[in-house]
């Protein structure tokens, strides 16, 4: 079937040069069973007209998309993993498969996870478990519905191999995921060049990144360009972190190779949503020190941005880079207040008022340990939802002294919510706690029953519509 007129393939990443990637081949899988295709995200890219058979050819067998890369590219990068530097990273079980333009002209990547071994696999099998692929779909769909900038789970295909893993019952089923992202250039991409003291390539990557992801940055002076680039990346990363905190989301593995330059959440492993606002809540069982705990995510993002700033030292002045980084805290505080207001469905007033409401809200959540998503759901629309909140399972918490400052702050805010949506007629919101994820996986593992999975995606879709979240 022909591609639609919206299809606009690109090969821009190849222009960076061969020192930035390794051409690779996808694994030859024994099976290709289509488990998920995101028609909602395929349509704007001109890929919605593909038949399921054609879809599998491209995203399971990795037949090149016309006009994009003839050969997939495994990207090279380094990174700090739990703050220990690792120069042996890179795309070990994925590659950049294709690039395209969307209807707004933005450059987008189609990258893989579980597509086979590459020069960077480090003795790994290059595969992805089916459960891991399913979990990433649930994470990205939920985060998008909650207003978080995130990669999109474009395709999931079961591949018919038995994988051995230490963190789930094995052998387990295999899959290959295709994710749609704005960029796969990471902080670790810059770190690799800094590690090799390659100033020329650092400037080359900087100018490529600005031209394709921050086209508003038009500077011949590389010193000025580096500073403005750091400002833009920092603003987007801070916004992402604020959105995580407002969604109760814990990424789990905030290594520098998992932070990209467009500030878009991606690469989901041991993620979790916090049941309540507990700053010490962690997602990864191996994060024994709580380095990447819920409440430490903002400071971790600043630490990672500081590593990016270090990579730019050959191009600009250290004191000016430090001045940029000094703005991270006020930026993320401002973004957090905005994210809280969006989640509450109320209209912004002033920075001081918005900050006061966000602060009162967080203090209540911490003091009461109220159910995170239930509380946002109950008060979406502000005081316009007072009657609805009074009938909530958490209603007794709202009669407490701890809630009085929140109520007082909400009195100044007008609703921006669509409270007539059927989603708000229910008593409980859509959630994605770990027990729910396991309950969705269990019938898939035992009986190949995907009913709960599809039902959950439908509920998330209702929530996305009710909150009026559009794809980013």
C-alpha positions in Angstrom: 0.0 0.0 0.0 1.5 3.4 -0.9 2.6 5.8 1.9 0.3 8.8 2.5 1.4 12.3 1.3 2.3 13.1 5.0 5.3 10.7 4.7 8.5 12.8 4.8 11.6 10.6 5.3 15.0 11.9 6.4 18.6 10.7 6.8 20.0 13.6 8.7 21.8 11.7 11.4 24.1 10.1 8.8 25.4 13.6 8.1 27.2 13.6 11.5 29.7 11.2 10.0 30.7 7.6 10.7 32.5 8.4 14.0 29.0 8.8 15.6 27.5 5.4 14.8 28.0 1.9 13.5 26.0 0.4 10.7 24.3 -2.8 11.9 21.8 -5.4 10.9 18.7 -6.4 12.8 18.4 -9.9 14.2 16.6 -12.5 12.2 13.7 -13.4 14.4 12.0 -16.8 14.2 8.5 -15.1 14.6 7.0 -11.7 14.1 3.6 -11.4 15.9 2.2 -7.9 15.9 1.1 -7.0 19.5 0.8 -3.2 19.3 0.8 -0.6 16.6 0.1 3.1 17.5 -2.1 4.2 14.7 -2.6 7.5 16.5 1.0 8.3 16.1 1.5 6.7 12.7 -1.1 8.8 10.9 0.7 12.2 11.2 3.9 10.6 9.9 2.2 9.1 6.8 2.6 5.5 8.1 -1.0 4.9 9.0 -1.8 3.5 5.6 0.5 0.5 6.1 -1.2 -2.9 6.3 -0.4 -5.0 9.3 1.8 -7.2 7.0 3.7 -4.2 5.8 4.0 -2.9 9.3 5.6 -6.1 10.4 8.0 -6.1 7.4 9.3 -2.6 8.5 9.1 -2.8 12.2 9.7 -6.6 12.8 11.9 -7.5 9.9 13.3 -4.0 9.5 12.9 -3.6 5.8 14.2 0.0 5.2 11.6 2.7 5.0 11.8 4.3 1.5 14.0 7.4 1.6 15.4 6.8 5.1 18.4 4.8 6.2 19.3 1.8 4.1 21.1 0.4 7.0 20.2 0.9 10.7 22.7 2.9 12.8 23.8 1.8 16.3 24.6 5.1 18.0 27.8 5.7 20.0 27.8 7.3 23.4 29.2 7.1 26.9 27.6 7.9 30.2 27.6 7.9 34.0 25.7 4.9 35.4 24.8 5.6 39.0 27.4 8.3 38.8 30.2 5.9 37.7 31.6 6.7 34.3 31.3 4.0 31.7 33.1 4.4 28.3 31.8 1.1 27.0 28.2 2.1 26.3 26.3 2.7 23.0 23.3 1.2 21.5 23.7 -2.4 22.7 20.2 -3.7 21.8 18.8 -1.0 19.6 19.5 1.2 16.7 18.2 4.3 14.9 16.0 2.8 12.2 14.6 5.8 10.4 14.1 9.5 10.6 11.0 11.5 9.5 9.3 14.9 9.7 6.0 15.3 11.3 3.2 17.7 10.3 4.9 20.5 12.2 8.2 19.9 10.4 9.9 18.5 13.5 12.6 15.9 12.9 11.6 12.6 14.6 13.5 9.3 15.2 12.2 5.8 15.0 14.5 3.8 17.3 14.5 0.2 18.4 14.8 -1.7 21.6 15.5 -5.5 21.4 16.5 -5.6 17.7 19.6 -7.7 18.2 23.3 -7.5 19.0 25.6 -4.6 18.0 29.2 -3.7 18.6 28.1 -2.2 21.9 26.1 -5.2 23.3 28.8 -6.1 25.9 28.1 -9.8 25.8 24.4 -9.2 26.1 21.9 -10.9 23.8 20.5 -7.6 22.4 17.0 -8.7 23.0 14.0 -7.3 24.9 11.5 -9.3 26.9 7.9 -9.2 25.9 7.1 -8.0 29.4 9.6 -5.2 29.1 8.0 -4.1 25.9 4.5 -4.2 27.4 5.7 -2.2 30.4 7.2 0.5 28.1 3.9 0.9 26.3 2.0 1.3 29.5 4.5 3.8 30.8 4.5 6.0 27.7 0.7 5.9 27.3 0.1 6.8 30.9 2.7 9.6 31.0 1.4 11.1 27.8 -2.1 11.1 29.3 -0.8 12.9 32.4 0.9 15.6 30.3 4.5 14.4 30.4 6.9 14.9 27.5 7.7 11.3 26.5 8.8 9.1 23.7 5.9 7.1 22.1 5.7 3.3 21.9 5.2 3.1 18.2 5.2 -0.7 17.7 5.7 -3.9 19.7 6.2 -7.3 17.9 6.7 -10.6 19.6 9.7 -12.4 18.2 9.4 -16.0 19.3 12.6 -16.5 21.3 13.1 -17.8 24.8 15.1 -15.3 26.9 16.9 -15.9 30.2 16.7 -13.1 32.6 17.6 -12.8 36.3 14.8 -10.4 37.2 11.8 -12.3 36.0 10.8 -16.0 35.6 12.8 -17.5 32.8 12.8 -18.5 30.0 10.5 -15.7 29.0 9.1 -14.4 25.8 10.9 -11.9 23.5 9.9 -8.8 21.6 11.2 -5.9 19.6 9.9 -2.4 20.4 10.0 0.6 18.1 9.9 4.0 19.9 9.1 7.3 18.3 11.2 10.1 19.8 12.2 13.7 19.0 15.9 12.8 19.4 18.1 10.0 20.5 21.1 12.3 21.0 21.9 12.0 24.7 24.1 13.8 27.2 26.2 10.7 26.9 26.7 11.4 23.2 28.5 14.6 24.2 30.4 12.9 27.0 31.9 10.4 24.6 33.5 13.3 22.6 34.7 15.0 25.7 36.3 11.7 26.9 38.2 11.6 23.6 39.0 15.3 23.9 37.5 15.8 20.5 36.7 19.5 20.3 36.1 19.5 16.6 33.4 16.8 16.8 31.9 18.4 19.9 31.3 21.6 17.9 30.0 19.6 15.0 27.5 17.8 17.2 26.5 21.1 18.9 25.8 22.8 15.5 23.9 19.7 14.2 21.8 19.6 17.4 20.9 23.3 17.3 20.1 23.2 13.5 17.8 20.2 13.8 16.3 20.4 17.3 16.7 24.1 18.3 16.5 25.9 15.0 15.8 29.2 16.7 19.5 29.2 17.9 21.3 31.0 15.1 24.7 31.9 16.3 28.1 32.0 14.4 30.0 32.5 17.7 30.4 29.0 19.1 30.9 30.3 22.6 27.5 32.0 22.6 25.9 29.0 20.8 27.1 26.6 23.5 25.6 28.7 26.3 22.3 29.2 24.5 22.2 25.4 23.8 22.7 24.6 27.5 20.0 27.1 28.4 17.5 25.4 26.0 18.4 21.8 27.1 18.2 22.8 30.7 14.8 24.4 30.3 13.4 21.3 28.6 15.0 18.8 31.0 13.7 20.9 34.0 10.2 20.9 32.5 10.4 17.1 32.1 11.5 16.6 35.7 8.7 18.8 36.9 6.2 16.9 34.9 7.5 13.6 36.4 7.1 15.0 39.9 3.5 16.2 39.2 2.7 12.8 37.7 4.1 10.8 40.7 6.5 9.1 38.3 9.8 7.5 39.1 12.0 6.8 36.1 14.4 4.6 38.0 17.6 4.8 36.0 18.5 8.4 35.5 22.0 7.8 34.0 23.4 10.5 31.7 22.9 8.2 28.7 19.1 8.2 29.5 18.7 11.9 29.3 18.4 13.3 25.8 19.0 16.8 24.5 15.3 17.6 23.8 14.1 16.9 27.4 11.9 14.0 26.4 11.4 11.1 28.9 12.5 7.8 27.3 14.1 4.4 27.8 11.8 2.9 30.5 13.2 0.0 32.6 12.2 -0.4 36.3 9.8 2.6 36.3 7.0 3.0 38.8 4.3 5.4 39.8 4.4 6.4 43.5 1.2 5.4 45.4 1.6 8.5 47.5 4.0 11.5 47.7 6.9 9.8 49.3 10.3 11.4 48.4 12.2 8.2 49.3 10.1 6.0 47.0 12.4 4.1 44.5 11.6 2.2 41.3 14.6 -0.1 40.9 15.3 -2.9 43.3 19.0 -2.4 42.6 18.9 1.3 43.7 19.9 0.4 47.2 21.1 3.9 48.1 18.0 5.6 46.7 20.1 7.7 44.4 17.2 7.9 41.9 14.4 8.0 44.4 11.3 10.0 43.6 12.3 13.1 45.6 15.9 13.1 44.3 15.0 13.2 40.6 15.4 17.0 40.3 18.8 17.1 41.8 19.8 14.2 39.7 18.8 16.0 36.5 20.9 19.0 37.5 23.8 16.7 38.2 23.4 15.3 34.7 23.1 18.7 33.1 26.3 19.7 34.9 28.0 16.8 33.1 26.7 18.2 29.8 28.1 21.6 30.7 31.5 20.0 31.3 31.4 18.7 27.8 31.0 22.3 26.5 34.0 23.7 28.4 36.3 23.6 25.4 33.8 25.8 23.5 32.9 28.5 26.1 33.7 29.9 29.5 33.2 28.0 32.7 31.8 30.9 34.7 29.1 31.5 32.1 28.2 27.8 32.1 27.9 27.9 35.8 25.6 30.9 35.6 23.3 29.0 33.3 23.2 26.0 35.7 22.4 28.4 38.6 19.0 29.0 37.0 18.0 25.3 37.1 16.3 25.5 40.5 14.0 28.5 39.8 13.2 27.0 36.4 12.1 23.7 37.8 10.1 25.3 40.6 8.3 27.4 38.1 7.7 24.4 35.8 6.5 22.3 38.8 3.9 24.9 39.7 2.7 25.0 36.1 2.6 21.2 36.0 0.5 21.1 39.2 -1.9 23.6 37.9 -2.4 21.6 34.7 -2.9 18.5 36.6 -5.5 20.3 38.8 -7.2 21.7 35.8 -7.2 25.3 37.0 -6.1 28.6 35.3 -2.8 30.2 36.2 -2.8 33.4 38.1 0.6 34.7 39.0 3.9 33.0 39.8 3.6 33.7 43.5 0.1 32.4 43.7 0.8 29.4 41.6 3.9 28.5 43.7 1.8 29.0 46.9 -0.8 26.5 45.6 1.8 24.0 44.5 3.6 24.2 47.8 0.4 23.8 49.8 -0.6 20.8 47.6 2.7 19.0 48.1 2.7 19.6 51.9 -0.8 18.1 52.1 0.2 15.1 50.0 3.3 14.4 52.1 1.5 15.0 55.5 -1.6 12.9 54.7 0.0 10.3 52.4 -3.2 10.6 50.4 -3.4 8.4 47.3 -1.5 10.4 44.7 -3.6 10.0 41.6 -6.9 9.9 43.5 -6.2 13.3 45.0 -5.5 15.0 41.7 -8.6 13.3 40.2 -10.8 14.4 43.0 -9.8 18.1 42.8 -9.4 18.4 39.0 -11.2 21.6 38.3 -10.4 23.1 41.6 -13.3 24.1 43.9 -15.7 23.3 41.0 -15.1 19.7 42.0 -15.8 20.2 45.7 -19.0 18.2 45.7 -17.3 15.4 43.7 -14.4 15.4 46.1 -16.8 15.1 49.1 -18.0 11.8 47.7 -14.5 10.4 47.1 -13.0 7.4 49.0 -10.5 10.0 50.3 -13.1 12.5 51.4 -12.2 12.3 55.1 -8.7 13.5 54.3 -10.1 16.7 52.8 -11.9 17.5 56.1 -8.5 17.6 57.9 -6.6 20.6 59.1 -3.8 19.6 56.7 -6.0 20.3 53.7 -7.2 23.8 54.8 -4.3 25.7 53.1 -5.0 23.9 49.9 -8.7 24.8 50.0 -7.8 28.4 50.7 -5.4 28.5 47.8 -7.8 26.9 45.4 -10.5 29.5 46.2 -8.6 32.0 44.0 -8.5 29.7 41.0 -10.9 29.3 38.1 -11.5 25.9 36.5 -10.1 25.1 33.1 -11.3 21.5 33.2 -13.9 19.6 31.1 -15.8 18.2 34.1 -18.6 17.1 31.9 -16.4 14.3 30.5 -17.7 10.9 31.5 -14.3 10.2 33.0 -15.1 12.4 35.9 -18.4 10.6 36.7 -16.5 7.7 38.1 -15.4 7.5 41.7 -11.8 6.4 41.1 -9.2 7.4 38.4 -7.2 5.4 36.1 -3.9 4.4 37.8 -0.8 2.5 36.9 0.7 1.0 40.2 3.0 -1.9 40.1 0.4 -4.4 41.2 -1.8 -3.4 38.3 1.1 -3.9 35.8 1.7 -7.3 37.2 -2.0 -8.2 37.0 -2.0 -7.1 33.3 1.0 -9.3 32.5 -0.1 -12.4 34.3 -2.8 -13.5 31.9 -0.5 -12.7 28.9 2.2 -14.9 30.4 -0.1 -17.7 31.4 -2.8 -17.8 28.6 -1.7 -15.2 26.0 -4.7 -13.2 27.0 -4.2 -9.5 26.2 -7.7 -8.5 27.3 -6.6 -6.6 30.4 -3.8 -4.9 28.5 -6.2 -3.6 25.8 -8.7 -2.6 28.4 -6.1 -0.6 30.3 -5.1 1.2 27.1 -8.7 2.1 26.5 -9.0 3.5 30.0 -5.8 5.5 29.6 -7.3 6.9 26.3 -10.3 8.1 28.1 -8.2 9.8 30.7 -6.0 11.4 28.0 -9.2 12.7 26.3 -10.6 14.0 29.6 -7.4 15.8 30.4 -7.3 17.0 26.8 -3.7 15.9 26.3 -2.5 16.2 22.7 0.5 14.2 21.4 3.7 16.2 21.8 
